[in-house]
Amino acid sequence: MIHLYHCVSARSFRPLWMLQELQQPCQLHMLPFPPRVLARDFLTENPLGTVPLLVHGEVRMTESSAM
């Protein structure tokens, strides 16, 4: 299962839109913006505290244009 960490009105909308267009099931994790300040526990997933974060098995990506 793909996990996407997302904030409203952030660049994480790009991979969310792509997953929806491909009708790819995913687990969506909504975070407050900015997550590095308002969701400190997210830093265990992504030490930079940035979104998007896409996790699929061993693959972890943080650049929306690469996704």
FENPETA-V262693 format. One record per residue. N is the residue number from 1. RES is the residue in one small letter. PHI is phi in whole degrees, 0 to 359 (999 if undefined). PSI is psi in whole degrees, -180 to 180 (* if undefined). OMEGA is omega in degrees with one decimal (none if undefined). Layout:
<<N,RES,PHI,PSI,OMEGA> <N,RES,PHI,PSI,OMEGA>>
//
This chain:
<<1,m,999,137,175.9> <2,i,277,136,175.2> <3,h,246,128,178.5> <4,l,239,123,176.3> <5,y,264,126,-166.0> <6,h,220,148,171.0> <7,c,235,146,177.1> <8,v,298,139,177.6> <9,s,62,31,177.2> <10,a,243,172,179.5> <11,r,294,-10,176.8> <12,s,292,-8,174.9> <13,f,294,-31,-178.9> <14,r,302,-56,179.5> <15,p,292,-30,176.0> <16,l,298,-46,178.6> <17,w,299,-44,179.4> <18,m,300,-46,179.8> <19,l,298,-38,178.4> <20,q,292,-41,179.2> <21,e,296,-36,179.1> <22,l,276,-2,-176.7> <23,q,54,41,-179.8> <24,q,269,122,178.6> <25,p,294,143,178.8> <26,c,207,159,173.5> <27,q,263,115,-177.7> <28,l,264,126,178.4> <29,h,248,108,-179.5> <30,m,276,133,-179.2> <31,l,234,152,173.3> <32,p,285,156,-179.7> <33,f,254,133,-4.8> <34,p,275,135,-174.9> <35,p,294,-29,-178.4> <36,r,295,-20,179.4> <37,v,256,-43,-171.8> <38,l,264,-9,177.5> <39,a,223,69,-173.7> <40,r,303,-30,179.3> <41,d,294,-21,177.2> <42,f,296,-24,-179.4> <43,l,297,-21,174.7> <44,t,289,-29,177.1> <45,e,278,-43,-178.5> <46,n,221,102,-177.5> <47,p,303,-24,176.5> <48,l,284,-22,179.5> <49,g,73,22,-177.9> <50,t,257,156,172.3> <51,v,242,152,4.8> <52,p,280,160,166.9> <53,l,229,120,177.9> <54,l,248,126,-179.5> <55,v,237,127,176.7> <56,h,219,99,-175.7> <57,g,65,-122,179.5> <58,e,274,-12,-177.3> <59,v,277,130,177.2> <60,r,229,122,-179.2> <61,m,233,142,179.9> <62,t,235,2,-179.6> <63,e,253,115,-173.3> <64,s,298,-36,-178.9> <65,s,288,-23,176.0> <66,a,281,-24,-177.9> <67,m,287,*,none>>
//
